[in-house]
Amino acid sequence: MEIAFMPLTALLVYTVIDFYKLSIPGAGTIWHRLIPILSLALGGIIGLGLYFLVPEIVMSPTTGSAIVKGAISGLGATGCNQVIKQFQKPD
C-alpha cells in the first residue's frame, strides 16, 4: 500500500497547484514563481495529514519522515508539470 503514497500525494499537489494557477492571472508574477515552494509545503502538509489519517499508506516511523516524503512528492508534481510543458512546446 505504501507504493500509492507518493503518486497520490503528487497527484493531489498537481491538482491543487493547477487550480491555483488558474485562479492567479498573469504568468511570471511573484505568485507564479512561488509554485515550487508552495508544492513543497503542500506536499509536506499532505504527507503529515495522511500520516495521521491513513498511517498504513505512509509507512513512516516518524512524522518528520512523512513530511519529507510528502514534500518530495510535491516537488515531483512540479517536475511532472514541467515535463508536460516541455512536450507541448513546438519544435
Buried (B, 14 or more C-beta within 10 A) or exposed (E): EEEEBBEBBBBBBBEBBEEBBEEBEEEEEEBBEEBBEBBBBBBBBBBBBBBEEEEEBBBBEEEEBBBBBBBBBBBBBBEBBEEEEEEEEEE
